[in-house]
């Protein structure tokens, strides 16, 4: 990956034009705004694995576009159409291995494989050269559509979430939201999921204050969410992870909104480590706890959160300051357990906000997300 520095007015984690992709290096924020040039899927894999880009929607899009750039610039492709389809499929499998917990990445890979295979079948009667062009073009266009769709999806999540939460509040004109990790324009193609809801409440003029946790050990809250909130002039306060209970007890939190890396069919949700703790605290204090996520974060193949694979990160993120990027702060020789995510059971989640509406419970501790998804499909 080649380095390049650029100052920009808008917060944009993914800068793409056909044949070119640059990713904002989120490890450097908020002190430096540095973009890395991504020339192929290997660059994309490293950027995702090393947390240059993070956030489930952004990971999926960055992966898809890194391969789109690679095939845009590949020149003459030697081989038959079936080999081109196999090449793309193998590259997508490789990209999925970079971050296994976020379902958006595997979901995007599956959809892109289907498009590639369909293109290969449709072009089977054409001249081999045109077959290759058709398959590669189909892939590139599909990856670009994912980028466009994510922004529209996020704005719909924000709109549905803001309206729903406002209706649930006893003081709908004075709402304070606590959020965890980073779920804004830096974690998506733009606008954000949970932070998108906060943005929408602010735009409606009803947000009194947004509270963001520091989100240790990688500090996505203090480095990224705080950066976005200040950038957008949203009234906001940063708290230590361990201060959430005191903040709730003081009556300063109207609702908690978080994102999701994977949601099981019953509503159990994997999200950044510390989310489960916040959900339990919210339950104890009688505060609604919402998950904001696109439908691509929902994995109906998993009946519950017990089946979600939880990624463990490097011990260095705990042993060294700044999430592993700074000097050593822990005692040498200490054992480390550093799961990147935890699973919040559906029983302590009040609602799941999607781009097609809010999924609520029907008198049980679980969500029937499958039925909701079927209604969405039937209404399209």
N, C-alpha and C positions, 0 to 999 in steps of 0.2 A: 504494500500500500504506500503510495506516495503522499507526502505531507504537503498541505497548502493552507495558508492562513487567510481567513476572510471575515470581515466584520459585516454582520447583517442586521437589519432592523427587525425583521420578523423571526420568530423562533421556528425554525424548520430543520428537523433532524434528517430529512431525506431530500436531497436535491437531485432531480433526475431529468435528463432529456435523452432522447433515444441515442444509445451508444455511449452514454456518459452517466456515471453515478458517483455522487459524493455524499458521505455520511458525516454528520456532526459528531465529533469525538466527545461523547458525554462524560468521559473520564476526566476531561480537562475543565469542565464547567464547575463553578460559575466564573472562574478567574480568566479562562482563555476560551476563545471561540475558534476552534481549529477543525477544518474539514479534511477528511481523508478520501483520496481517490480510490474507488473500487473498480478494478478492471476485469475481474472474473469471479467465479464461484469460490475459489480458494480465498481470495480477499474477503468475500462476503462471509465465509465460514469463520475466519479469524476475527473479523469485526464483531460478529455475534457472540462468539465464544469469549472474547476478551472484554465484552461489555462496552465496546465503542457505541453500539446501538443496542437498546434494550427496551422492554415493553413488548408484550405479546403481539399486538398488531404490527408494530414497526419491525419486529424481527421477521415476521412472515413476508412483509413487503420488501424489506431489504434483501432477503434471501432470493426472492423471485426476481427482483430487478438485477441483482448481481449476475445471475445466470443470463438474463436478457441482454445485459451489456456484453457478456462473454460471447454469446452467439451472434450479436450484432457485428462484432469486430473479428469474428473468427476467419473471415475470408472464404476461400473455397473449402467446402466440407467434403472430405474424401469418404465415400461410402454410399450405401443405399439408404432409402428412406427409413427402412426398419432400423438401421444402425443409428440414424439421427434421433429417432424416437427413443431408442435404448440409451443413447448418450445423454439425452435430456433427463430421462427417468433416473439414471444412475447419479447424475449430478444433483437432482432434487433429493434423493435418498441421502447423499453425502451432506447436503445442507441441513436436513432435518436432524442429523446427529449432533449439530452444534449446541442445541438447547432442547432437551427432550421433554420438559414439562409443559411448555406452552403449546397448546393444541392448535393454535392458529397456524403455526409453521407446518405441522403435518397435514392439517386440513388444506392449506394452500397447495402443498405439494401434490396431494391426492387429486385436487381439482385440476391442476395444471397437467398432470399426467393424463387425465381423461381427455383434456382438450388436445393434447399432443397425439394421443392414440386415435382420436376421432379424425384429426387432420390427416394422419397417415393413411387411414382407411379411405377417406374422401379423395385423396390424391393418388390412389394406387394405380389408376389408369393413365396418369399423366407421364410425361417424360421424366426420367430420374432427376434431372436438374431442377425441374419445376416442382417435383415432389419435395425436394429438400427446402426450396425457397418457401413453399406453402407451409410446411411444418414449422420452420423457424419463425416465419411471420406470425403464424397462429399463436405460438408461444409468447413472442414479444408483446403482441397486442393484448393477450390475456393478462400478462403481468402488469401492463400499464393500466388496464381496467381495474385491477385490484387496488392500485394506488388511488385512483379517482374515487372508487366506491368507498374507501375507508373514511375519507373526509366527510362525505355525505352521511355515512352511517353514524359517525361520531356526533354530528350536529343533531341527528334524530334522537340519539341517546340523550343528549343534553336537554332537548326540548321535552321529551317524554318524562325524563327524570325530574326536571324542575317543576313541571306541572303537577306530577304525582306527589312529590314531597310537599309542595306548598299546600295541597289539599289535605294532607295528613296532619298539618301543624295547627296547634291552637293559636299561635301567633304567626300567621302566614306572611306578614309583612316584615318580619324580623327573625331571620333564620341564620344560625351559625352552624357550619359544617366542619367536621373533623375528617381528614383523609390521611391515607398512609401510602408510602412509596411515591412513585411518580406515574401518573396516568394521563398526562396532558399531551400537548402537541409534540413533545419530545419522545413520547412513548408510542406515538401513532403517526399516521401521515399528516395529521393536523387536528386541532381543536381538543381532542381527548375524550376519554370515556368518563371516569369518575370526575376528573377535573373539568371535563366538558359540561357535566351537570352543574358544577360550581360556577363555571363561566356563564351558563344560561341563567342561573339564579341571580348572578350579578347583573346581567343584562336586563333582567326584569325589575331590578331595583329593590330586591327583597333580601339580598345577602348582607347580613350584618358583619360577619367575619368568617374567613376560612382559617382553620387551624391545620397545620401540617406537621406530622411527626418527622424526626430526623431520619428514621428508617435505617438503623444500623444493620449490618456493619458497612454497607456500601454507601450509605447516606444519600440515597436517591431523593429523600424528602428535603433535607437541608441544602443539598447542592442543586437539585433540579426543580422540584416543585416550588420551593421558595423563590427560585430564579424566575420561573414562569409567572408566579403570582405578583411579584414585584414588577416584572416587565409589563404586565397587563393592568397595573394600578388597581389590583383587587385588594381590599383590606384583609390583611393576613398576619398570622402570628405563628412562629415556629416554636414547637415544644419538644422536649426530650421524649423519647419513647416511653420512659418510665413515668412521665407526668400525665399521661392520658386519664388515669383513674381520678386523680385530683381535679383535673379540668372538668370531668363529667360530674363529679360530686359537687363542684362549685356551681353547677347549673349553666355552664357556658356552651354546652353542645346540644343542638337541636336534633342532629342526625349524624351518623357516620356513613361515608360513602367510600368504597374501595373498588379497585379493578379486579380482574381475574385473569389467570393464565390458563385455567381449565375449569370447566363446570361440568360435573357429572349429571346424569339424567334426573337424579333426585334433588339436585340443587346444591349438593356438597361442592365447595369451591376451593381450589388451590390458588393461593395468592402469596405475595411476598411474606416472608417470615415475620411474625408479629401480628398478622391479620387476625388469627384465631384469638389471640389475647384481647384485641380490641373488641371483637364480637362478644366475648364473654363479659367484658367490662360494660359494654353497652346493654347487654341483657340484664345485668345486675342493676343498672341505673335506670332501666325502663326507657332506653333511648333506641329508636329504630336504626337498624343496621342494614344498609343496602349494598348490593353488588352491581356495578355498572359494567356491562361487557357486550360486545357484538355477538351475534348468533354464531359466528365462527369460533368463539371461545367455548361453545357448548359441545361436549362430547357425549352423544347419546349412546355410544357403544359401552360406556362405563355406567354401571348401575349405581355406584356410590363412590365417594371419595377415597375409599380404601384401595381402589384399583389405580389411583393416580400415582405415577412414578415421580418421586421427589428428587430433584437434582441437589447434590451436595457440592458446595463451592470450595475453593482452595482455603486451607487453614490460614494462609497469609492474610486474608481479608480481616481476620480477627487479631492476628499476631502483630500486624503493622497498622499504623495510623492511616487515616483516609482510605479505609476499605482495602488495605493492602498496598496502597500506592506510596505510603510515606515510611517514616522510620519505625523501628520495632518498639512496641509499647508493652508487650506481654512477656512474662518470664520465659526464658528459653527452656525447652523440654516439656512444656505443658501440652497435654493432649487437647485437641480441638474438635468440636462437632459444629459444623456450619451448614445446616440445610438452607437452601435458598428460599424455600417455600414451606408453608404449612397448610393444612386443610381445615377449613371452617365448615362444620356440619350445617346442613340446611335448617336444622331446628332453631338455630340462633340468627338466621338471616330473615329479614322482614320482607324483602322483595328483590327481584333480579331485573334490572333495567336494561332493556335491549333496544335496538333501533326499530323494532316493530311493536314496542309497548312494554309494559311492566308485567312480569310473571309474578303472580301472588299465590298464596296457599289457599286450599279449599278445606279448611278444618282439620288438617293434619300437620305433622312436623316437616313434611317433605313437599317439594314442588313437582308438579306433573309437567315437566318441560317438554316431554314428547308430544303431549296433546297440544300444547301451545305452538310448537313447531309445525304440527300438522295443520293447525288453523292458519298459520302464516302462509304455508304452501298453498292451501286451498283458496286463499284470498288473493293470491298473486295472479 
